[in-house]
Amino acid sequence: MILSYSIDFSALEKCVKRLNPKVALITFAPGLFGARAQVVEALERLGVKPIVSAIPSYGTCDLHLSEMSAVQADVVINIGHHWQGPEIGRVCFVNVEFMFNVANETSALLEGLRGLNISRVAVLTISSYMSLTKELVKALEESGISVARPRGIAGHWEYEVLGCNYLPAYTTGPVDAQVFIGNSRFHAIGLYLSTERKTLMFDPESMSLLDIKDEAEKALRASLLRISVASTKNKFGIVLGLKEGQLNPEKTRLLSERLIAHGKNVQLISALELTPESLDRFPDIEAFVETACPRIPMTDTGFRRPVLSYPEGLGLLRLLNGKDVGNPYRMAVMY
């Protein structure tokens, strides 16, 4: 279980010292709004006026720069995501890590892996579990389980994967299984679909080890059904996401041109947030392909017409060309 969480206040202080803002827009990853009071208090102590965004940030791709301009803030402080690459304008990232009893977590993970006769693993995670992951890797190696070290994504930590980038999993070589540390089923399912390797999700909160295969294959079947249904439609909306790190005009253009070449009617649409309600404004359009984020069609079940991600859009084109769709998510980098 989570004992507490640790906010990287040193990163916050470095941000203020570097950019000297008078007003800061604070954005939080989903689930971290409970840290609001601590962050607000820290900024006020540093002489910065805080404005808290009620809109969550879903990653380093979701920067809220237009919101910063609208509220006349000098900087965006993104709480809950990690970035150690080149500076991104006037945006600072402050990671938040969940803290656990490492001995208990180690015991539960070792018991689960030994029960499955697993001797070599790749370990991957997201930023909020990085300290725990490093401790677990050390404990696994000391207990005789071999851990394959991945090469990290530029700007991110060694074991870190993103919902649209599973490249580190491709760098580990052969393993008995890859273990995702965290309770995000979306990331664990994405890891399985991207690599098609045995994937176990170790949930530190419940201290349980789950083979994600059944859930991932269910998600794949749903994906293939969306593609199949979309292939029968004529009127398509190609949605260009407007969030800074999700702006993909070239992918939007490619999908549009190729669907038109197949005789489809295409309407280009721009959207900051893609929801069932926003798509209801286009009642004549029969199917949509969005180029913003793979998470949208995989986790939002409220859409009333087919909504495809960019990888699924490529799968749709293969199907229209008379080819096998296969697994549209079998790729290291999805966007």
Residue frames as qw, qx, qy, qz and C-alpha x, y, z in Angstrom:
[[0.000, 0.887, 0.462, 0.000, 0.00, 0.00, 0.00],
 [0.319, 0.656, -0.055, 0.682, 1.05, 3.62, -0.55],
 [0.512, -0.447, -0.458, 0.573, 2.57, 5.07, 2.63],
 [0.031, -0.805, -0.098, 0.585, 2.91, 8.61, 1.31],
 [0.675, 0.616, 0.206, 0.351, 4.08, 10.53, -1.72],
 [0.508, -0.490, 0.095, 0.702, 7.16, 12.63, -2.23],
 [0.393, 0.901, 0.179, 0.028, 7.08, 15.89, -4.19],
 [0.710, 0.102, 0.045, 0.695, 10.33, 17.01, -5.78],
 [0.110, -0.955, -0.207, 0.182, 10.38, 20.47, -4.20],
 [0.468, -0.482, 0.344, 0.656, 14.01, 20.96, -5.23],
 [0.343, 0.316, 0.632, 0.619, 12.86, 20.97, -8.88],
 [0.035, -0.879, -0.466, -0.095, 10.22, 23.53, -7.96],
 [0.366, -0.823, 0.038, 0.432, 12.80, 25.79, -6.31],
 [0.468, -0.177, 0.513, 0.698, 15.19, 25.47, -9.27],
 [0.244, 0.611, 0.625, 0.420, 12.36, 26.43, -11.62],
 [0.146, -0.948, -0.272, 0.075, 11.55, 29.58, -9.65],
 [0.461, -0.648, 0.249, 0.552, 15.21, 30.52, -9.40],
 [0.460, 0.044, 0.606, 0.647, 15.78, 30.00, -13.15],
 [0.125, 0.552, 0.608, 0.557, 12.67, 31.71, -14.51],
 [0.099, -0.151, -0.348, 0.920, 11.88, 34.17, -11.68],
 [0.157, -0.504, -0.661, -0.533, 8.09, 34.09, -12.27],
 [0.227, -0.154, 0.339, -0.900, 5.62, 36.35, -10.51],
 [0.765, 0.073, 0.223, -0.600, 2.61, 34.19, -11.40],
 [0.007, -0.251, 0.950, 0.188, 2.63, 30.41, -11.96],
 [0.801, 0.021, -0.176, -0.571, -0.03, 28.18, -13.51],
 [0.297, -0.314, 0.886, -0.166, 0.01, 24.82, -11.72],
 [0.781, 0.117, -0.375, -0.486, -1.21, 21.71, -13.55],
 [0.514, -0.348, 0.738, -0.264, -1.59, 18.30, -11.93],
 [0.280, 0.092, -0.909, -0.296, -1.53, 14.78, -13.26],
 [0.700, -0.356, -0.327, -0.525, -4.84, 12.97, -12.64],
 [0.834, -0.338, -0.421, 0.114, -5.00, 11.70, -9.08],
 [0.581, -0.031, -0.307, 0.753, -2.52, 14.24, -7.71],
 [0.120, -0.707, -0.163, -0.678, -4.80, 17.18, -6.98],
 [0.716, -0.639, -0.273, 0.064, -4.48, 16.18, -3.32],
 [0.668, -0.138, -0.076, 0.727, -0.97, 17.69, -3.42],
 [0.162, 0.790, 0.270, 0.526, -2.44, 21.12, -4.26],
 [0.421, -0.903, -0.068, -0.055, -2.15, 22.68, -0.80],
 [0.745, -0.431, 0.201, 0.467, 1.51, 21.69, -0.41],
 [0.553, 0.306, 0.346, 0.694, 2.50, 23.02, -3.84],
 [0.020, -0.871, -0.264, -0.413, 0.54, 26.26, -3.41],
 [0.562, -0.817, 0.011, 0.128, 2.14, 26.85, -0.01],
 [0.736, -0.196, 0.261, 0.593, 5.62, 26.18, -1.38],
 [0.390, 0.534, 0.334, 0.672, 5.15, 28.65, -4.23],
 [0.223, -0.919, -0.189, -0.266, 3.77, 31.33, -1.92],
 [0.683, -0.632, 0.095, 0.354, 6.81, 30.93, 0.33],
 [0.613, 0.010, 0.359, 0.704, 8.95, 31.54, -2.76],
 [0.038, 0.517, 0.030, -0.855, 7.04, 34.75, -3.52],
 [0.091, -0.014, -0.735, -0.672, 5.10, 33.34, -6.50],
 [0.578, 0.138, 0.270, -0.757, 1.34, 33.79, -6.96],
 [0.180, -0.005, 0.962, 0.203, -0.17, 30.37, -7.83],
 [0.655, 0.197, -0.063, -0.727, -3.11, 29.74, -10.15],
 [0.417, -0.092, 0.903, -0.039, -4.34, 26.13, -10.06],
 [0.429, 0.143, -0.578, -0.680, -5.71, 24.67, -13.29],
 [0.719, -0.007, 0.491, -0.492, -8.81, 22.53, -12.88],
 [0.842, 0.447, -0.202, -0.226, -7.86, 20.71, -16.10],
 [0.824, -0.377, 0.374, 0.197, -5.55, 17.69, -15.56],
 [0.284, 0.716, -0.574, -0.278, -2.31, 17.27, -17.47],
 [0.980, 0.033, 0.136, -0.144, -1.90, 13.83, -19.00],
 [0.883, -0.005, 0.157, 0.443, 1.82, 13.94, -19.69],
 [0.360, -0.474, 0.225, 0.771, 4.78, 15.86, -21.00],
 [0.201, 0.305, 0.647, 0.669, 2.75, 16.22, -24.20],
 [0.194, -0.780, -0.553, -0.218, 0.06, 18.22, -22.38],
 [0.472, 0.059, -0.242, 0.845, 1.70, 21.54, -21.53],
 [0.123, -0.821, -0.523, 0.192, -1.21, 24.02, -21.12],
 [0.390, -0.078, 0.105, 0.912, 0.69, 26.86, -22.81],
 [0.096, -0.506, -0.433, -0.740, -2.45, 28.51, -24.16],
 [0.532, -0.718, -0.448, -0.024, -3.94, 28.41, -20.67],
 [0.572, -0.353, -0.141, 0.727, -0.77, 30.01, -19.29],
 [0.173, 0.195, 0.266, 0.928, -1.20, 32.85, -21.76],
 [0.300, -0.618, -0.541, -0.485, -4.91, 33.22, -21.02],
 [0.583, -0.735, -0.328, 0.113, -4.38, 33.62, -17.25],
 [0.192, 0.890, -0.244, 0.335, -1.29, 35.80, -17.80],
 [0.822, -0.515, 0.190, 0.151, 1.01, 33.47, -15.90],
 [0.099, 0.830, -0.523, -0.166, 4.78, 33.53, -16.41],
 [0.099, 0.360, -0.927, -0.027, 5.37, 29.78, -16.16],
 [0.865, -0.156, -0.253, -0.405, 3.59, 26.43, -16.14],
 [0.167, -0.442, 0.836, -0.281, 4.53, 24.09, -13.30],
 [0.784, 0.026, -0.485, -0.386, 3.52, 20.55, -14.23],
 [0.426, -0.439, 0.677, -0.409, 3.10, 18.42, -11.10],
 [0.829, -0.013, 0.499, -0.252, 3.38, 14.67, -11.51],
 [0.867, 0.484, 0.049, 0.106, 5.34, 14.21, -14.73],
 [0.619, -0.551, 0.326, 0.455, 9.05, 13.86, -15.30],
 [0.660, 0.723, 0.040, 0.200, 11.28, 15.41, -17.95],
 [0.578, -0.641, 0.236, 0.447, 15.07, 15.68, -17.92],
 [0.636, 0.394, 0.380, 0.543, 15.64, 16.67, -21.53],
 [0.241, 0.201, 0.088, 0.945, 16.19, 20.13, -23.00],
 [0.127, 0.358, 0.465, -0.800, 14.08, 22.90, -21.48],
 [0.123, 0.524, 0.748, 0.388, 10.59, 23.20, -22.99],
 [0.062, -0.694, -0.230, -0.680, 9.87, 26.91, -23.05],
 [0.193, -0.420, 0.444, -0.767, 8.53, 28.23, -19.77],
 [0.874, -0.258, -0.235, -0.338, 7.39, 24.84, -18.47],
 [0.033, -0.501, 0.796, -0.339, 8.84, 23.13, -15.41],
 [0.796, -0.144, -0.533, -0.249, 8.19, 19.53, -14.47],
 [0.282, -0.482, 0.640, -0.528, 7.99, 18.49, -10.82],
 [0.568, -0.015, -0.807, -0.164, 7.81, 14.73, -10.33],
 [0.618, -0.402, 0.358, -0.572, 5.78, 13.11, -7.56],
 [0.446, 0.202, -0.872, -0.020, 6.73, 9.63, -6.38],
 [0.807, -0.428, -0.129, -0.386, 4.62, 7.21, -4.38],
 [0.010, 0.537, -0.769, 0.347, 6.42, 5.79, -1.34],
 [0.890, -0.153, -0.320, -0.285, 6.06, 2.18, -0.19],
 [0.666, -0.540, 0.512, -0.056, 7.42, -0.33, 2.31],
 [0.438, 0.593, -0.622, -0.265, 10.14, -1.73, 0.05],
 [0.153, -0.255, 0.942, -0.156, 10.64, -4.92, 2.08],
 [0.581, 0.300, 0.633, -0.415, 6.97, -5.89, 1.78],
 [0.613, 0.656, -0.121, -0.424, 6.86, -5.04, -1.92],
 [0.199, 0.562, -0.791, -0.137, 10.03, -7.04, -2.59],
 [0.343, -0.076, 0.904, -0.241, 8.69, -10.08, -0.77],
 [0.648, 0.461, 0.428, -0.430, 5.42, -10.03, -2.73],
 [0.537, 0.694, -0.338, -0.340, 7.12, -9.60, -6.11],
 [0.043, 0.468, -0.883, -0.025, 9.70, -12.32, -5.46],
 [0.492, 0.087, 0.808, -0.313, 7.02, -14.75, -4.32],
 [0.669, 0.576, 0.200, -0.424, 5.01, -14.11, -7.46],
 [0.433, 0.688, -0.529, -0.243, 7.94, -14.48, -9.86],
 [0.113, -0.345, 0.928, -0.087, 9.25, -17.63, -8.19],
 [0.610, 0.234, 0.645, -0.395, 5.77, -19.14, -8.33],
 [0.699, 0.657, 0.037, -0.280, 5.90, -18.68, -12.09],
 [0.843, -0.108, 0.324, 0.415, 9.47, -20.06, -12.38],
 [0.414, 0.880, 0.033, 0.230, 10.71, -16.81, -13.88],
 [0.757, -0.371, 0.019, 0.537, 14.44, -16.20, -13.68],
 [0.345, -0.071, 0.234, 0.906, 15.05, -13.30, -16.11],
 [0.134, 0.812, 0.554, -0.129, 12.88, -10.21, -16.43],
 [0.229, 0.359, 0.116, 0.897, 12.74, -6.75, -17.95],
 [0.182, -0.627, -0.585, 0.481, 11.38, -4.18, -15.50],
 [0.115, 0.371, 0.306, 0.869, 9.52, -1.10, -16.74],
 [0.168, -0.605, -0.618, 0.473, 7.43, 1.58, -15.05],
 [0.121, 0.832, 0.251, 0.481, 6.17, 5.17, -15.09],
 [0.261, 0.554, -0.354, 0.707, 7.76, 8.10, -13.27],
 [0.541, -0.603, 0.145, -0.569, 5.69, 7.96, -10.06],
 [0.953, -0.287, 0.085, -0.052, 7.09, 4.51, -9.24],
 [0.601, 0.653, -0.404, 0.219, 10.72, 5.10, -10.23],
 [0.161, -0.619, 0.653, -0.406, 12.32, 5.02, -6.76],
 [0.817, -0.137, 0.462, -0.317, 10.42, 1.84, -5.88],
 [0.888, 0.450, -0.084, -0.052, 11.39, 0.29, -9.22],
 [0.358, 0.688, -0.567, 0.277, 15.09, 0.90, -8.63],
 [0.430, -0.442, 0.668, -0.417, 14.82, -0.68, -5.17],
 [0.904, 0.101, 0.307, -0.278, 12.97, -3.68, -6.58],
 [0.735, 0.594, -0.323, 0.047, 15.53, -4.16, -9.36],
 [0.056, 0.629, -0.689, 0.355, 18.31, -4.19, -6.77],
 [0.633, -0.241, 0.604, -0.420, 16.43, -6.68, -4.60],
 [0.923, 0.315, 0.051, -0.216, 15.64, -8.97, -7.53],
 [0.581, 0.626, -0.493, 0.163, 19.29, -9.10, -8.60],
 [0.166, -0.523, 0.716, -0.431, 20.42, -9.79, -5.04],
 [0.749, -0.055, 0.515, -0.412, 17.90, -12.66, -4.92],
 [0.447, -0.141, 0.824, 0.320, 19.25, -14.30, -8.06],
 [0.527, 0.675, 0.516, -0.027, 16.73, -13.06, -10.60],
 [0.436, -0.031, 0.348, 0.829, 18.41, -11.55, -13.64],
 [0.216, 0.824, 0.343, -0.396, 17.16, -8.12, -14.70],
 [0.549, 0.361, 0.389, 0.646, 17.69, -6.93, -18.28],
 [0.140, -0.590, -0.152, 0.781, 18.45, -3.20, -18.30],
 [0.469, 0.735, 0.455, 0.183, 16.58, -1.15, -20.93],
 [0.327, 0.057, 0.108, 0.937, 17.86, 1.93, -22.72],
 [0.078, 0.625, 0.524, -0.574, 15.72, 4.88, -21.74],
 [0.339, 0.782, 0.423, 0.309, 13.78, 7.28, -23.93],
 [0.353, 0.290, -0.079, 0.886, 15.49, 10.64, -24.45],
 [0.239, -0.462, 0.065, -0.852, 14.46, 12.98, -21.65],
 [0.811, -0.401, -0.060, -0.421, 13.20, 10.17, -19.42],
 [0.479, -0.568, 0.651, -0.155, 14.57, 7.68, -16.90],
 [0.023, 0.345, -0.913, -0.217, 16.08, 4.30, -17.68],
 [0.135, 0.198, 0.968, -0.080, 13.04, 2.12, -16.86],
 [0.312, 0.471, 0.341, -0.752, 10.38, 4.63, -17.90],
 [0.198, 0.308, 0.771, 0.520, 7.82, 4.00, -20.63],
 [0.275, 0.209, 0.083, -0.935, 5.12, 6.33, -21.94],
 [0.625, 0.364, 0.581, -0.373, 1.62, 5.53, -23.12],
 [0.670, 0.716, -0.005, -0.196, 2.74, 6.26, -26.68],
 [0.403, 0.709, -0.570, 0.098, 6.37, 5.08, -26.49],
 [0.910, -0.350, 0.209, -0.081, 7.50, 1.61, -25.40],
 [0.579, 0.685, -0.428, 0.107, 10.93, 1.77, -27.02],
 [0.226, -0.613, 0.704, -0.278, 12.82, 0.73, -23.82],
 [0.842, -0.058, 0.472, -0.256, 11.08, -2.66, -23.93],
 [0.837, 0.544, -0.065, -0.007, 12.65, -3.28, -27.34],
 [0.281, 0.769, -0.517, 0.250, 16.18, -2.85, -25.94],
 [0.611, -0.540, 0.493, -0.304, 16.24, -5.54, -23.24],
 [0.259, 0.329, -0.896, -0.148, 16.87, -8.67, -25.29],
 [0.629, -0.222, -0.696, -0.265, 15.21, -12.04, -24.50],
 [0.228, -0.273, 0.623, -0.697, 13.49, -12.37, -21.11],
 [0.039, -0.270, -0.958, 0.085, 11.04, -14.77, -19.48],
 [0.046, -0.808, -0.586, -0.046, 8.66, -11.87, -18.86],
 [0.170, 0.384, -0.088, 0.903, 8.52, -8.12, -18.68],
 [0.314, -0.573, -0.665, 0.361, 7.23, -6.73, -15.40],
 [0.010, 0.630, 0.149, 0.762, 5.42, -3.41, -15.32],
 [0.313, -0.290, -0.619, 0.659, 5.61, -1.75, -11.90],
 [0.201, 0.029, 0.041, -0.978, 2.48, 0.30, -11.22],
 [0.348, 0.361, 0.800, -0.330, -1.30, 0.05, -11.25],
 [0.396, 0.530, -0.159, -0.733, -1.95, 1.59, -14.68],
 [0.726, 0.217, 0.652, 0.019, -3.62, -1.13, -16.71],
 [0.534, 0.832, 0.024, -0.152, -3.46, 1.14, -19.77],
 [0.072, 0.792, -0.598, -0.100, 0.36, 1.18, -19.68],
 [0.508, -0.246, 0.826, -0.018, 0.60, -2.55, -18.94],
 [0.716, 0.488, 0.489, -0.100, -1.80, -3.39, -21.79],
 [0.411, 0.881, -0.186, -0.144, 0.09, -1.04, -24.11],
 [0.208, -0.643, 0.732, 0.090, 3.36, -2.73, -23.17],
 [0.636, 0.055, 0.770, -0.007, 1.95, -6.16, -24.05],
 [0.639, 0.689, 0.325, -0.105, 0.38, -5.01, -27.32],
 [0.200, 0.898, -0.348, -0.178, 3.50, -3.13, -28.36],
 [0.072, -0.588, 0.804, 0.054, 5.87, -6.06, -27.79],
 [0.882, 0.029, -0.310, -0.353, 3.63, -9.17, -27.79],
 [0.411, 0.269, -0.789, 0.368, 5.74, -10.53, -24.94],
 [0.554, -0.507, -0.647, 0.130, 4.59, -12.04, -21.65],
 [0.026, 0.503, -0.172, 0.847, 3.73, -9.04, -19.49],
 [0.480, -0.492, -0.675, 0.269, 3.09, -9.07, -15.76],
 [0.100, -0.720, 0.007, -0.687, 1.73, -6.05, -13.89],
 [0.496, -0.247, -0.643, 0.528, 2.96, -5.74, -10.32],
 [0.233, -0.786, -0.237, -0.521, 0.55, -3.46, -8.48],
 [0.324, 0.226, -0.603, 0.693, 2.41, -2.02, -5.46],
 [0.437, -0.320, 0.191, -0.818, -0.83, -0.96, -3.79],
 [0.908, -0.152, -0.001, -0.390, -2.35, -4.45, -3.68],
 [0.265, -0.558, 0.785, 0.055, 1.07, -6.18, -3.87],
 [0.821, 0.245, 0.496, -0.141, -0.37, -8.48, -6.56],
 [0.126, -0.389, 0.694, 0.593, 1.22, -9.82, -9.73],
 [0.670, 0.482, 0.416, -0.382, -1.17, -10.07, -12.69],
 [0.395, 0.030, 0.699, 0.595, -0.62, -11.56, -16.14],
 [0.269, 0.509, 0.093, -0.812, -2.13, -8.87, -18.36],
 [0.095, -0.054, 0.823, 0.557, -2.54, -11.09, -21.43],
 [0.109, 0.541, 0.833, 0.030, -6.31, -11.66, -21.19],
 [0.047, 0.821, 0.288, -0.491, -7.08, -7.96, -20.71],
 [0.080, -0.535, 0.453, 0.709, -4.68, -6.97, -23.49],
 [0.110, 0.104, 0.873, 0.464, -6.16, -9.43, -25.96],
 [0.108, 0.711, 0.670, -0.184, -9.64, -8.18, -25.06],
 [0.004, 0.778, -0.032, -0.627, -8.43, -4.64, -25.85],
 [0.121, -0.283, 0.708, 0.635, -6.97, -5.90, -29.14],
 [0.164, 0.421, 0.872, 0.189, -10.26, -7.54, -30.12],
 [0.078, 0.826, 0.407, -0.381, -12.06, -4.26, -29.40],
 [0.086, -0.627, 0.356, 0.687, -9.49, -2.42, -31.52],
 [0.144, -0.024, 0.842, 0.519, -9.92, -4.79, -34.46],
 [0.148, 0.632, 0.759, -0.049, -13.70, -4.47, -34.19],
 [0.038, 0.807, 0.108, -0.579, -13.45, -0.66, -34.33],
 [0.084, -0.430, 0.605, 0.665, -11.29, -0.93, -37.46],
 [0.168, 0.236, 0.910, 0.298, -13.63, -3.43, -39.10],
 [0.134, 0.763, 0.587, -0.235, -16.73, -1.31, -38.45],
 [0.022, -0.753, 0.120, 0.646, -14.94, 1.87, -39.61],
 [0.229, -0.186, 0.742, 0.602, -13.96, 0.18, -42.88],
 [0.186, 0.517, 0.813, 0.194, -17.63, -0.01, -43.87],
 [0.004, 0.829, 0.334, -0.448, -18.17, 3.74, -43.40],
 [0.533, 0.600, 0.294, 0.519, -17.90, 6.52, -45.97],
 [0.014, -0.888, 0.013, -0.460, -17.80, 9.81, -44.02],
 [0.756, -0.198, -0.355, 0.512, -14.72, 10.22, -41.81],
 [0.162, -0.969, 0.083, -0.165, -13.61, 12.90, -39.40],
 [0.755, 0.164, -0.319, 0.549, -9.81, 13.16, -39.03],
 [0.410, -0.899, -0.142, -0.050, -9.14, 14.83, -35.69],
 [0.512, 0.476, -0.333, 0.633, -6.03, 16.94, -35.15],
 [0.590, -0.641, -0.390, 0.296, -5.24, 17.25, -31.44],
 [0.162, 0.885, -0.027, 0.435, -4.31, 20.76, -30.37],
 [0.671, -0.716, 0.136, 0.139, -2.30, 19.97, -27.24],
 [0.085, 0.863, -0.453, -0.206, 1.29, 21.03, -27.80],
 [0.237, -0.429, 0.862, 0.127, 2.88, 17.59, -27.70],
 [0.544, 0.278, 0.787, -0.082, -0.01, 15.93, -29.53],
 [0.430, 0.747, -0.025, -0.506, -0.09, 18.19, -32.58],
 [0.530, -0.135, 0.751, 0.371, 0.52, 15.88, -35.55],
 [0.489, 0.628, -0.013, -0.604, -0.43, 17.68, -38.79],
 [0.231, 0.446, -0.773, -0.386, 1.65, 15.37, -41.00],
 [0.126, 0.090, 0.983, -0.101, -0.08, 12.25, -39.68],
 [0.404, 0.547, 0.471, -0.561, -3.44, 13.99, -40.09],
 [0.394, 0.616, -0.349, -0.587, -2.58, 14.89, -43.70],
 [0.069, 0.268, -0.935, -0.220, -1.39, 11.35, -44.48],
 [0.255, 0.285, 0.888, -0.256, -4.57, 9.71, -43.19],
 [0.408, 0.631, 0.230, -0.618, -6.75, 12.27, -44.94],
 [0.319, 0.562, -0.544, -0.536, -5.07, 11.86, -48.33],
 [0.046, 0.145, -0.979, -0.136, -5.07, 8.07, -48.21],
 [0.313, 0.399, 0.775, -0.377, -8.71, 7.81, -47.14],
 [0.426, 0.652, -0.013, -0.627, -9.69, 10.21, -49.93],
 [0.203, 0.431, -0.777, -0.412, -7.73, 8.00, -52.36],
 [0.064, 0.131, 0.988, -0.052, -9.99, 5.13, -51.22],
 [0.197, -0.443, -0.604, -0.633, -13.04, 7.19, -52.13],
 [0.347, -0.567, -0.646, 0.376, -13.89, 8.25, -48.58],
 [0.034, -0.842, -0.168, -0.511, -15.39, 11.61, -47.69],
 [0.619, -0.179, -0.422, 0.638, -13.11, 13.35, -45.17],
 [0.170, -0.918, -0.112, -0.341, -13.74, 16.25, -42.80],
 [0.504, 0.213, -0.484, 0.683, -10.72, 17.67, -40.93],
 [0.508, -0.790, -0.262, -0.222, -11.48, 18.54, -37.30],
 [0.317, 0.417, -0.544, 0.655, -9.39, 20.21, -34.62],
 [0.683, -0.624, -0.290, -0.246, -9.95, 19.54, -30.91],
 [0.040, -0.639, 0.593, -0.488, -8.26, 20.32, -27.63],
 [0.407, -0.125, 0.824, -0.375, -10.23, 17.63, -25.79],
 [0.454, 0.039, -0.714, -0.531, -11.87, 14.70, -27.57],
 [0.326, 0.046, 0.768, -0.550, -15.03, 13.49, -25.81],
 [0.194, 0.417, 0.872, 0.170, -18.25, 11.75, -26.86],
 [0.110, 0.813, 0.410, -0.400, -20.04, 15.08, -26.41],
 [0.023, -0.650, 0.332, 0.683, -17.64, 16.96, -28.68],
 [0.105, -0.069, 0.850, 0.511, -18.08, 14.39, -31.46],
 [0.226, 0.578, 0.767, -0.163, -21.86, 14.59, -31.16],
 [0.150, 0.726, 0.010, -0.671, -21.55, 17.99, -32.86],
 [0.205, 0.418, -0.679, -0.567, -20.78, 16.09, -36.08],
 [0.716, 0.097, 0.563, -0.401, -23.86, 13.87, -36.49],
 [0.771, 0.558, -0.121, -0.282, -23.26, 13.24, -40.21],
 [0.252, 0.619, -0.744, 0.032, -19.78, 11.76, -39.71],
 [0.926, -0.106, -0.258, -0.255, -19.78, 7.99, -39.41],
 [0.895, -0.229, -0.129, 0.359, -16.28, 7.29, -38.02],
 [0.063, -0.969, 0.229, -0.065, -13.32, 9.24, -36.65],
 [0.850, 0.068, -0.210, 0.478, -9.54, 8.83, -36.58],
 [0.257, -0.963, 0.078, -0.018, -7.62, 10.93, -34.04],
 [0.726, 0.439, -0.297, 0.438, -3.90, 11.66, -34.23],
 [0.237, -0.809, 0.265, -0.468, -3.46, 12.91, -30.66],
 [0.273, -0.460, 0.759, -0.371, -3.09, 9.99, -28.24],
 [0.433, 0.015, -0.873, -0.223, -3.55, 6.19, -28.28],
 [0.008, 0.121, 0.809, -0.575, -5.23, 6.31, -24.89],
 [0.413, 0.108, 0.047, -0.903, -8.40, 8.03, -26.15],
 [0.743, 0.027, -0.410, -0.528, -10.16, 5.11, -27.92],
 [0.526, 0.083, -0.824, 0.194, -8.62, 2.51, -25.59],
 [0.184, -0.153, -0.719, 0.652, -9.95, 3.96, -22.34],
 [0.359, 0.194, 0.184, -0.894, -13.02, 6.02, -23.24],
 [0.150, 0.212, 0.954, 0.146, -15.92, 3.63, -23.80],
 [0.250, 0.595, 0.488, -0.587, -18.55, 6.34, -24.24],
 [0.135, 0.352, -0.474, -0.796, -18.06, 6.97, -27.96],
 [0.678, 0.342, 0.484, -0.434, -21.16, 6.13, -29.96],
 [0.766, 0.628, -0.104, -0.090, -19.37, 5.78, -33.32],
 [0.900, -0.004, -0.032, 0.435, -15.99, 4.21, -34.15],
 [0.040, -0.963, 0.266, -0.017, -13.07, 6.34, -32.96],
 [0.930, 0.138, -0.092, 0.329, -9.67, 5.06, -34.08],
 [0.440, -0.758, 0.241, 0.417, -6.22, 6.03, -32.85],
 [0.298, 0.754, -0.468, -0.352, -3.43, 6.74, -35.33],
 [0.166, -0.295, 0.932, 0.128, -2.06, 3.14, -35.19],
 [0.491, 0.376, 0.759, -0.204, -5.61, 1.89, -35.77],
 [0.442, 0.772, -0.009, -0.457, -5.94, 4.37, -38.64],
 [0.121, 0.565, -0.752, -0.318, -2.91, 2.75, -40.26],
 [0.322, 0.042, 0.943, -0.072, -4.56, -0.62, -39.66],
 [0.522, 0.616, 0.412, -0.422, -7.69, 0.67, -41.39],
 [0.356, 0.726, -0.397, -0.434, -5.63, 1.64, -44.43],
 [0.090, -0.304, 0.937, 0.146, -4.11, -1.86, -44.54],
 [0.439, 0.323, 0.802, -0.244, -7.60, -3.36, -44.43],
 [0.488, 0.734, 0.129, -0.454, -8.82, -1.07, -47.22],
 [0.244, 0.653, -0.636, -0.331, -5.80, -2.20, -49.26],
 [0.911, 0.094, -0.305, -0.260, -6.88, -5.81, -48.85],
 [0.428, 0.385, -0.722, 0.384, -4.16, -6.66, -46.33],
 [0.641, -0.452, -0.598, 0.168, -4.28, -8.27, -42.90],
 [0.225, -0.895, 0.049, -0.383, -4.59, -5.70, -40.11],
 [0.634, 0.124, -0.592, 0.483, -2.63, -7.79, -37.65],
 [0.459, -0.657, -0.415, 0.431, -1.90, -6.04, -34.35],
 [0.268, 0.853, 0.121, 0.430, -2.02, -2.29, -35.05],
 [0.391, -0.894, 0.179, -0.122, -0.23, -1.57, -31.78],
 [0.910, -0.143, 0.142, 0.361, 2.81, -3.76, -32.56],
 [0.467, 0.682, -0.074, 0.557, 5.29, -0.89, -32.69],
 [0.541, -0.176, -0.420, 0.707, 7.75, 0.73, -30.31],
 [0.012, -0.273, -0.146, 0.951, 6.61, 4.32, -30.87],
 [0.257, 0.568, 0.782, 0.001, 2.91, 4.84, -31.59],
 [0.167, 0.944, 0.283, -0.038, 2.84, 8.61, -32.20]]
